[in-house]
Amino acid sequence: MPNIRSIHSIPGSEKKAPDMLLRDALNLVDEDLNAINLHIQSQLSSDVPLIQEIGRYIVAAGGKRLRPVTVVLSAQALHYKGTAHIDLAAVIEFIHTATLLHDDVVDDSALRRGRETANELWGNSASVLVGDFLYSRAFQMMVAVGKSRVMDIMAETTNAIAQGEVMQLLNTHNPGTTEADYLETIKRKTARLFESAGRLGAVLADAGPATEQALGDFGLHLGIAFQMIDDALDYSASAEEMGKNAGDDLAEGKTTLPLIYAIARAEKSDQLFLRGVIEEGGRDKLEKVQQIIESTGALAYTFGRAKEHAALAKRSLEALPDSPYRSALGQLADFSVSRTF
């Protein structure tokens, strides 16, 4: 198996430990995060017991909370003084959680964040329907904030996410998927929600179109970097480190950047092997796939591309006034490319 420490051997990689980078950013908004968690719990309230049971199970699994943290830090970086950032951070987390529930059904996943998935415990139908509840509750919460721009952003975002999911489905088991195809898919499926998180902070602070665009650009590039590293970790980390089964992408026939690059650079026989594995799916040939990916430099390439997007994210922050909150946003970008989990 490729050494996960290779993440930190890339020239110019962030020297501070990934968990410290994240902890520093989270500590700055600790009170807001506590308020967000309480708000999430209150909004999961329903007189249908199964909704509460599944909703609380998936939310309690934790996660890095990068998307709601982006909302909070963006708003605070622009000196926002209200409380609607708590509402919108919860909205972002609800939409993210809904996509996880749906993704796990589509991918037939059994493990997420180190625990059994909701579909594994309660079945596909319950998972999809509770995901629908979270989507609809998120829009109820948006309406309560009372800003039409918020609704515009999130309507566009949820539509883009759905398109990204379909694009990924179309590219499944397709060894002809290009890097451009891959990039467009992860922009819609993953990065657009990060982009919206940044934009919402600017909207709440009434910061104007230029600042909204800057924070949107930050979120977009942060999300791209985050997903690229996620896809690299699928071939370089263990299940214990990731909280999911190693090789899940391969098992599902997903043609992510490490595979795309390896196919383009491998010897002819290895190219044919990789194409066949993608078409068939399954993880029984994972070890050989990892060897080819490592030998072609595909992981280093993927990490390098992620670092380019993290750098673009940090450059976008130059439009914001200097503050600890702006610095913390930069730390999120550093964390996205130095993490091992």
C-alpha positions as CSV (number, residue, x, y, z in Angstrom):
1,M,0.0,0.0,0.0
2,P,1.3,3.5,-0.8
3,N,2.6,5.3,2.3
4,I,0.1,7.9,3.5
5,R,3.0,10.0,4.7
6,S,3.6,10.9,1.0
7,I,1.0,13.6,1.5
8,H,3.5,15.5,3.7
9,S,6.4,14.9,1.3
10,I,5.0,17.1,-1.4
11,P,7.2,20.2,-1.8
12,G,5.6,23.2,0.1
13,S,3.1,21.2,2.0
14,E,1.9,22.7,5.3
15,K,4.2,21.7,8.2
16,K,1.7,22.1,11.0
17,A,-0.1,18.9,11.9
18,P,-3.5,18.6,10.1
19,D,-5.4,18.0,13.3
20,M,-3.8,21.1,14.8
21,L,-4.7,23.2,11.8
22,L,-8.4,22.2,12.1
23,R,-8.4,22.5,15.9
24,D,-7.1,26.1,15.7
25,A,-9.8,27.1,13.3
26,L,-12.5,25.4,15.3
27,N,-11.4,26.8,18.6
28,L,-11.9,30.3,17.3
29,V,-15.6,29.7,16.7
30,D,-16.2,27.2,19.5
31,E,-19.3,29.0,20.9
32,D,-20.8,29.3,17.5
33,L,-20.2,25.6,16.8
34,N,-21.9,24.7,20.1
35,A,-24.9,26.9,19.1
36,I,-25.0,25.2,15.7
37,N,-25.1,21.7,17.2
38,L,-27.9,22.7,19.5
39,H,-29.8,24.2,16.6
40,I,-29.3,21.1,14.5
41,Q,-30.7,19.0,17.3
42,S,-33.7,21.2,17.7
43,Q,-34.5,21.2,14.0
44,L,-34.4,17.5,13.9
45,S,-37.5,17.5,16.0
46,S,-40.4,15.6,14.4
47,D,-43.5,13.7,15.6
48,V,-42.3,10.8,13.3
49,P,-39.9,8.9,15.5
50,L,-37.9,7.3,12.7
51,I,-36.9,10.8,11.3
52,Q,-35.5,11.8,14.7
53,E,-33.7,8.4,15.1
54,I,-32.0,8.4,11.8
55,G,-31.4,12.1,11.7
56,R,-29.7,12.1,15.1
57,Y,-27.7,9.0,14.3
58,I,-26.2,10.5,11.1
59,V,-25.6,14.0,12.6
60,A,-24.1,12.5,15.8
61,A,-21.5,10.7,13.7
62,G,-19.8,14.1,13.6
63,G,-17.6,14.8,10.7
64,K,-15.3,17.7,10.3
65,R,-18.0,20.4,10.0
66,L,-16.0,22.2,7.4
67,R,-19.0,23.6,5.6
68,P,-20.8,25.2,8.5
69,V,-17.4,26.4,9.9
70,T,-16.9,28.1,6.5
71,V,-20.2,29.9,6.9
72,V,-19.3,31.1,10.4
73,L,-15.8,32.2,9.7
74,S,-16.8,34.0,6.5
75,A,-19.5,36.0,8.4
76,Q,-17.2,36.7,11.3
77,A,-14.4,37.8,9.0
78,L,-16.8,40.5,7.7
79,H,-17.8,41.6,11.3
80,Y,-21.3,40.2,11.1
81,K,-23.0,40.7,14.5
82,G,-26.3,38.8,14.1
83,T,-27.3,35.2,14.8
84,A,-28.5,34.1,11.3
85,H,-25.1,32.6,10.6
86,I,-26.1,29.9,13.1
87,D,-29.2,29.1,11.1
88,L,-27.5,29.1,7.8
89,A,-24.6,27.0,9.0
90,A,-27.2,24.4,10.2
91,V,-28.8,24.6,6.8
92,I,-25.6,23.8,5.0
93,E,-25.0,20.9,7.4
94,F,-28.5,19.6,6.8
95,I,-28.1,19.7,3.0
96,H,-24.7,18.0,3.3
97,T,-26.1,15.3,5.6
98,A,-29.0,14.7,3.2
99,T,-26.5,14.2,0.3
100,L,-24.6,11.7,2.4
101,L,-27.8,9.7,3.1
102,H,-28.6,9.6,-0.6
103,D,-25.0,8.9,-1.7
104,D,-24.7,5.9,0.6
105,V,-27.8,4.4,-0.9
106,V,-26.7,5.0,-4.5
107,D,-23.2,3.6,-3.7
108,D,-24.5,0.8,-1.5
109,S,-22.0,1.9,1.2
110,A,-21.9,0.1,4.5
111,L,-19.4,2.3,6.4
112,R,-19.1,6.1,6.9
113,R,-17.2,8.0,9.6
114,G,-16.2,4.7,11.2
115,R,-19.8,3.6,11.7
116,E,-22.4,1.6,9.9
117,T,-24.3,3.7,7.4
118,A,-28.0,4.5,7.9
119,N,-29.0,2.4,4.9
120,E,-27.1,-0.5,6.4
121,L,-29.1,-0.2,9.6
122,W,-32.5,1.0,8.5
123,G,-32.6,0.2,4.8
124,N,-32.5,2.2,1.6
125,S,-36.1,3.5,1.7
126,A,-35.8,5.0,5.1
127,S,-32.5,6.6,4.3
128,V,-33.7,8.3,1.2
129,L,-36.9,9.6,2.8
130,V,-35.1,11.0,5.8
131,G,-32.7,12.6,3.4
132,D,-35.7,14.2,1.8
133,F,-36.9,15.4,5.2
134,L,-33.5,17.1,5.8
135,Y,-33.6,18.9,2.5
136,S,-37.1,20.2,3.1
137,R,-36.3,21.2,6.7
138,A,-33.3,23.1,5.4
139,F,-35.5,25.1,3.0
140,Q,-37.9,25.9,5.9
141,M,-34.9,27.2,7.9
142,M,-33.7,29.3,4.9
143,V,-37.1,30.9,4.5
144,A,-37.1,31.9,8.2
145,V,-33.8,33.8,7.6
146,G,-35.8,36.1,5.3
147,K,-33.1,36.9,2.6
148,S,-34.0,36.3,-1.0
149,R,-30.3,36.1,-2.0
150,V,-29.9,33.1,0.4
151,M,-32.7,31.3,-1.4
152,D,-31.2,32.1,-4.8
153,I,-27.9,30.7,-3.8
154,M,-29.2,27.6,-2.2
155,A,-31.7,26.8,-4.9
156,E,-28.9,27.0,-7.5
157,T,-26.6,24.9,-5.3
158,T,-28.9,22.0,-4.6
159,N,-29.7,21.8,-8.3
160,A,-26.0,21.7,-9.1
161,I,-25.4,19.0,-6.5
162,A,-28.1,16.9,-8.1
163,Q,-26.6,17.4,-11.5
164,G,-23.2,16.4,-10.1
165,E,-24.6,13.2,-8.7
166,V,-26.1,12.3,-12.1
167,M,-22.8,13.1,-13.8
168,Q,-20.9,10.9,-11.4
169,L,-23.5,8.1,-12.1
170,L,-22.9,8.5,-15.9
171,N,-19.1,8.3,-15.4
172,T,-19.3,5.2,-13.2
173,H,-17.6,2.2,-14.7
174,N,-16.4,4.5,-17.5
175,P,-12.6,4.3,-18.0
176,G,-12.9,7.0,-20.7
177,T,-13.7,9.6,-18.1
178,T,-11.4,12.6,-18.6
179,E,-9.8,14.9,-16.0
180,A,-12.1,17.7,-17.3
181,D,-15.2,15.4,-16.7
182,Y,-13.9,14.6,-13.2
183,L,-13.3,18.3,-12.4
184,E,-16.8,19.4,-13.5
185,T,-18.4,16.6,-11.5
186,I,-16.6,17.4,-8.2
187,K,-17.3,21.1,-8.7
188,R,-21.0,20.4,-8.8
189,K,-21.2,17.4,-6.4
190,T,-18.9,18.7,-3.7
191,A,-17.4,22.2,-4.2
192,R,-20.6,24.1,-4.9
193,L,-21.8,23.6,-1.3
194,F,-18.5,24.9,0.0
195,E,-18.8,27.8,-2.4
196,S,-22.3,28.6,-1.0
197,A,-21.0,28.4,2.5
198,G,-18.6,31.2,1.8
199,R,-21.2,33.3,-0.2
200,L,-23.7,33.0,2.7
201,G,-21.3,34.6,5.1
202,A,-20.9,37.6,2.8
203,V,-24.7,37.9,2.2
204,L,-25.4,38.0,5.9
205,A,-22.8,40.8,6.3
206,D,-24.2,42.8,3.4
207,A,-20.7,42.8,2.0
208,G,-21.5,43.4,-1.7
209,P,-21.0,41.3,-4.9
210,A,-17.2,41.5,-5.1
211,T,-16.7,40.2,-1.6
212,E,-19.4,37.5,-2.1
213,Q,-17.6,36.4,-5.2
214,A,-14.2,36.3,-3.4
215,L,-15.6,34.1,-0.6
216,G,-17.5,32.0,-3.2
217,D,-14.2,31.5,-5.0
218,F,-12.5,30.5,-1.7
219,G,-15.2,27.9,-1.0
220,L,-15.2,26.5,-4.5
221,H,-11.4,25.9,-4.5
222,L,-11.5,24.7,-1.0
223,G,-14.1,22.1,-1.9
224,I,-12.2,21.0,-5.0
225,A,-9.0,20.5,-3.0
226,F,-10.9,18.7,-0.3
227,Q,-12.5,16.2,-2.7
228,M,-9.2,15.6,-4.6
229,I,-7.5,14.7,-1.4
230,D,-10.5,12.5,-0.4
231,D,-10.1,10.6,-3.7
232,A,-6.4,10.2,-3.2
233,L,-6.8,8.9,0.3
234,D,-9.1,6.2,-1.0
235,Y,-5.9,4.6,-2.5
236,S,-3.4,5.5,0.2
237,A,-5.1,5.3,3.6
238,S,-6.6,2.6,5.8
239,A,-10.3,2.2,6.8
240,E,-9.4,3.2,10.3
241,E,-7.8,6.4,9.2
242,M,-10.6,7.4,6.8
243,G,-13.6,6.1,8.6
244,K,-14.7,4.2,5.5
245,N,-13.5,1.2,3.6
246,A,-10.4,1.7,1.6
247,G,-11.0,1.1,-2.1
248,D,-14.6,2.1,-2.0
249,D,-14.3,4.3,-5.1
250,L,-12.7,1.4,-7.0
251,A,-15.4,-1.0,-5.8
252,E,-18.1,1.3,-7.0
253,G,-16.4,1.9,-10.4
254,K,-15.7,5.6,-9.8
255,T,-13.1,7.0,-12.1
256,T,-11.4,9.5,-9.9
257,L,-8.3,11.6,-10.6
258,P,-5.7,9.0,-9.4
259,L,-7.1,6.4,-11.8
260,I,-7.5,8.9,-14.7
261,Y,-3.9,10.0,-14.4
262,A,-2.6,6.4,-13.9
263,I,-4.4,5.2,-17.1
264,A,-2.8,8.0,-19.1
265,R,0.7,7.3,-17.8
266,A,0.8,3.5,-17.3
267,E,2.3,1.0,-19.6
268,K,-0.1,-0.5,-22.2
269,S,-0.7,-3.7,-20.2
270,D,-1.4,-1.8,-17.0
271,Q,-3.8,0.6,-18.9
272,L,-5.8,-2.4,-20.1
273,F,-5.8,-3.8,-16.6
274,L,-7.1,-0.5,-15.0
275,R,-9.7,-0.1,-17.6
276,G,-11.0,-3.6,-17.0
277,V,-11.1,-3.1,-13.2
278,I,-13.1,0.1,-13.6
279,E,-15.6,-1.6,-15.9
280,E,-16.0,-4.5,-13.5
281,G,-15.8,-2.7,-10.2
282,G,-14.9,-4.5,-6.9
283,R,-11.9,-4.2,-4.6
284,D,-10.3,-7.6,-5.0
285,K,-7.6,-6.2,-7.3
286,L,-7.0,-3.1,-5.1
287,E,-3.4,-3.9,-4.2
288,K,-2.3,-4.1,-7.8
289,V,-4.3,-0.9,-8.7
290,Q,-2.5,0.8,-5.8
291,Q,0.9,-0.3,-7.1
292,I,0.1,1.1,-10.6
293,I,-1.2,4.4,-9.2
294,E,2.0,4.7,-7.0
295,S,4.4,3.8,-9.9
296,T,2.8,6.4,-12.3
297,G,3.0,9.2,-9.8
298,A,-0.8,9.5,-9.8
299,L,-1.0,10.2,-6.1
300,A,1.6,12.9,-6.2
301,Y,-0.1,14.5,-9.2
302,T,-3.5,14.4,-7.4
303,F,-2.0,16.0,-4.2
304,G,-0.3,18.6,-6.4
305,R,-3.5,19.6,-8.1
306,A,-5.2,19.8,-4.8
307,K,-2.5,22.1,-3.5
308,E,-3.0,24.4,-6.5
309,H,-6.7,24.8,-5.6
310,A,-5.9,25.3,-1.9
311,A,-3.5,28.1,-3.0
312,L,-6.2,29.7,-5.1
313,A,-8.6,29.5,-2.2
314,K,-6.1,31.3,0.0
315,R,-5.4,33.9,-2.6
316,S,-9.2,34.7,-2.8
317,L,-9.0,35.7,0.9
318,E,-6.8,38.7,0.1
319,A,-10.1,40.6,-0.7
320,L,-11.0,40.3,3.0
321,P,-9.8,42.5,5.8
322,D,-7.0,41.0,7.9
323,S,-8.3,39.2,11.0
324,P,-8.0,36.0,13.0
325,Y,-11.1,34.8,11.1
326,R,-9.5,35.3,7.7
327,S,-6.4,33.5,9.0
328,A,-8.6,30.6,10.2
329,L,-10.2,30.3,6.7
330,G,-6.7,30.0,5.3
331,Q,-6.0,27.2,7.8
332,L,-9.0,25.3,6.5
333,A,-7.4,25.4,3.0
334,D,-4.1,24.2,4.5
335,F,-6.0,21.4,6.4
336,S,-7.8,20.3,3.2
337,V,-4.5,19.3,1.6
338,S,-2.5,18.1,4.6
339,R,-5.1,15.9,6.2
340,T,-4.8,12.1,6.4
341,F,-8.4,11.5,7.4
